[in-house]
Amino acid sequence: MPGYLTTHVLDTAKGRPAAGLEIVLYRLENGARAEIGRKVTNEDGRTDGPILPEADFATGTYELVFRAGGYLDDTGFLGDVPVRFTMSEAAHYHVPLLLSPYGYSTYRGS
């Protein structure tokens, strides 16, 4: 199975997908952090295609940074929400974010 990475964002306070939220993907290697992807969520709270497609997939440590501050501009409490994780095999990794104005959670989805 080829590896790739997908994500989506759900606004748990509003009970709907978080549309228009910017997400930045970084690869972490040897103490360096390199941006390798940037997307914005659509009306379903998903990106139009994998944030890390099969052709660019490599195992390693990554960080998704959800630019929540621009989406949750009414509270000013949360800014960027970083989620750091390791992809250790070629597989489909799905890392969603459940977001509200004062908190968030994530998990490895399917």
C-alpha positions, -999 to 999 in steps of 0.1 A, spaced: 0 0 0 14 34 -9 18 60 18 0 93 20 -14 118 45 -48 133 48 -65 156 74 -97 174 81 -109 199 107 -142 198 125 -155 228 144 -170 212 175 -185 244 188 -204 251 156 -211 215 149 -198 217 113 -166 213 92 -141 242 95 -139 257 60 -112 281 51 -86 270 77 -50 271 65 -28 240 73 10 239 69 29 206 68 66 204 79 90 175 78 114 173 108 148 159 102 182 163 120 169 192 141 156 211 110 120 219 102 112 222 64 79 233 50 67 208 24 30 216 19 3 241 25 -34 238 19 -67 254 29 -97 234 40 -128 233 18 -165 233 27 -162 198 41 -133 208 63 -109 187 42 -81 196 18 -87 190 -19 -64 160 -21 -39 146 3 -17 172 21 12 147 15 5 127 -17 18 93 -25 45 107 -49 61 127 -20 56 103 9 85 92 30 86 78 65 97 101 93 86 128 117 62 155 106 43 184 120 9 197 109 3 233 119 -34 243 119 -36 281 116 -66 282 140 -62 318 150 -73 330 116 -103 308 117 -112 315 154 -107 352 152 -134 360 177 -117 348 209 -79 353 204 -72 324 227 -58 298 202 -33 307 175 -14 280 156 -21 244 167 9 221 160 5 184 158 37 164 157 37 127 147 58 100 131 48 80 100 68 47 103 55 27 74 39 32 40 2 35 48 -26 59 48 -23 83 77 -52 105 86 -47 131 113 -79 151 119 -84 180 143 -114 186 165 -114 223 172 -133 247 194 -125 283 205 -108 271 238 -95 237 230 -87 210 205 -80 173 202 -66 150 175 -61 113 168 -50 89 141 -81 83 120 -88 61 91 
